[in-house]
Amino acid sequence: MANALKHRDYRVFFTGSMFSRIGEDMQEVAEDWLVYVMTGSPFLLGLVAFCKGPSRVLLAPVFGAVADRLDRKKIMISTYLFQMVLVLIYGSLVASELIAFWHILILAILDGLVAPLNRVTRQTVIPDLVPKDSLVSAISINSVGNNACQVIGPLVGGLLIVWLGIAAIFFINAVGFCGIILSLLSIVLPRRTRERADQNIRKDIVEGARYIWNHALLLEVMSIQLFSFFLALPFNRFFPVYAKEILNIGPTGLGLLRGSFAAGNVLGGMGLIVFGGLKNHLGLLRVASFALTVCLVLFSHSFWVPLSVASLVLTGIATMVFRSIGLSLIHLNVPDEFRGRAMGLYNMELGFRSVGALLLGAVGTVAGIPAAVAAGSALFGLIRF
């Protein structure tokens, strides 16, 4: 497997992305803690996540078709600039103590409108930065890097909430966006070679969906992603409940929980890089999804911090394995002209996570978050098998 870091444009893009991801992960900790301290409601915590979701479900396929048509570099720079403005507004409201819950909902909705376009486009760019023999390496390195940021970001974010306050996290994130924008300005992406003016967006989406539907492997990979994000993986939106009410470890402990899950992601990614030559990828995908169910049920009813951390690390490993393998299988089995639309459908997963977070928050308000997380994970296991 050729090392993708040998290619200059990929290195630059990867480095800028890491700066941005650390800031985003720090902000997610700050936002979750802010919402739960303000409201004390698991349902409202899930509602904030939900507000980012409908656009991710409805618009991700559209954004995939857009990414197949327009200049991907300009799309990413524009969306990053828009997100940076939102973050500066968010931080200013918190710093001035004018922040209200309805502000958070509006900012979540606005972020939900542009984040899917950015994410879809970013994932389609990676194959343009490396030759085909470096693609698996590029995807694995990108996944490990993103999840390393999810270790660093939450841990640093939890500490900075205590040391500097919540508002500082948003301003630091704004600086992180500058890093990825500068990296995009310094790389060259190939121009589109195929004109598709004969089709409209609706036909593009239908054509992409039909391609996925007619390929059993791709259809199974997509279904695993969507069901996992709807029923199981929204659990991490409720880390503030575990940190404040169940484990009693405060905002620093909140960063520990997020960092433990991300540490498992990193370990899983490193394992894939080392053992990436395994042939039965689909079998490993199935085993990893079952392991996710078991580990989440264990975490959901843990009241001992070391056990919670250990189960989150194992959950992160399982999650990383089936997500990275799934993404690699999609890239390797989808032709270039369908790549954006395939990534658009793939990224509907984040919308399903937002809808699932609202569902788990509603169930958790009545039955308790541990019961809601366990039930969602178990249901995913039953549907998957």
Stockholm file with secondary structure:
# STOCKHOLM 1.0

chainA/1-385         MANALKHRDYRVFFTGSMFSRIGEDMQEVAEDWLVYVMTGSPFLLGLVAFCKGPSRVLLAPVFGAVADRLDRKKIMISTYLFQMVLVLIYGSLVASELIAFWHILILAILDGLVAPLNRVTRQTVIPDLVPKDSLVSAISINSVGNNACQVIGPLVGGLLIVWLGIAAIFFINAVGFCGIILSLLSIVLPRRTRERADQNIRKDIVEGARYIWNHALLLEVMSIQLFSFFLALPFNRFFPVYAKEILNIGPTGLGLLRGSFAAGNVLGGMGLIVFGGLKNHLGLLRVASFALTVCLVLFSHSFWVPLSVASLVLTGIATMVFRSIGLSLIHLNVPDEFRGRAMGLYNMELGFRSVGALLLGAVGTVAGIPAAVAAGSALFGLIRF
#=GR chainA/1-385 SS CCCGGGSHHHHHHHHHHHHHHHHHHHHHHHHHHHHHHHHCCHHHHHHHHHHTSHHHHHHHHHHHHHHTTSCHHHHHHHHHHHHHHHHHHHHHHHHTTCCCHHHHHHHHHHHHHHHHHHHHHHHHHHHHHSCGGGHHHHHHHHHHHHHHHHHHHHHHHHHHHHHTCHHHHHHHHHHHHHHHHHHHHTCCCCCCCCCCTTSCHHHHHHHHHHHHHTCHHHHHHHHHHHHIIIIIGGGGGGHHHIIIIISCCHHHHHHHHHHHHHHHHHHHHHHHHHSTTCSCHHHHHHHHHHHHHHHHHHHHTCCSHHHHHHHHHHHHHHHHHHHHHHHHHHHHHSCGGGHHHHHHHHTHHHHHHHHHHHHHHHHHHHHCHHHHHHHHHHHHHHHHC
#=GC SS_cons         CCCGGGSHHHHHHHHHHHHHHHHHHHHHHHHHHHHHHHHCCHHHHHHHHHHTSHHHHHHHHHHHHHHTTSCHHHHHHHHHHHHHHHHHHHHHHHHTTCCCHHHHHHHHHHHHHHHHHHHHHHHHHHHHHSCGGGHHHHHHHHHHHHHHHHHHHHHHHHHHHHHTCHHHHHHHHHHHHHHHHHHHHTCCCCCCCCCCTTSCHHHHHHHHHHHHHTCHHHHHHHHHHHHIIIIIGGGGGGHHHIIIIISCCHHHHHHHHHHHHHHHHHHHHHHHHHSTTCSCHHHHHHHHHHHHHHHHHHHHTCCSHHHHHHHHHHHHHHHHHHHHHHHHHHHHHSCGGGHHHHHHHHTHHHHHHHHHHHHHHHHHHHHCHHHHHHHHHHHHHHHHC
//
